[in-house]
Structure formats: structure tokens, C-alpha cells
Amino acid sequence: MLTDRGIDRGLLDRVMRVGGFRTKREAIHAALREFLRYRRQLDVIKHFGTFDMDPAWDYKEARRAR
């Protein structure tokens, strides 16, 4: 069940307008999915530079193998 109680109406209206959403439900679900994607990206970013790359690894070959 979705309730908009306590949600900033102006913010929700802007999200709906910018995202082209027809309903509050669509806007809120999209915002929640985007939030989760962003947080997962932050988790990945914090590992940048912590792994040693294999100099023999051929990324082009790896792409062709897909």
C-alpha cells in the first residue's frame, strides 16, 4: 500500500514532472529504484583502486568472448 502522507508535495510534483510520471506511485517507485542503484554504485566506487590489474588481461578478448 502506498501513502503520500508526510511526503513533500512540491518535491513529488517536481519528480513527476521531470520524470514524466503519470502517477505518484510510478514516481515514488522510480525514485526508490534510482536511490538503490546510486547506493550500489557507491559501494562499487569505494573499491576503485583497491585491486591490482593483471597486465596480461586482454579486455578486448573478454568482450569478444561474451
Secondary structure, 3 states (H helix, E strand, C coil): CCCCCCCCHHHHHHHHHHHCCCCHHHHHHHHHHHHHHHHHHHHHHCCCCCCCCCCCCCHHHHHHHC
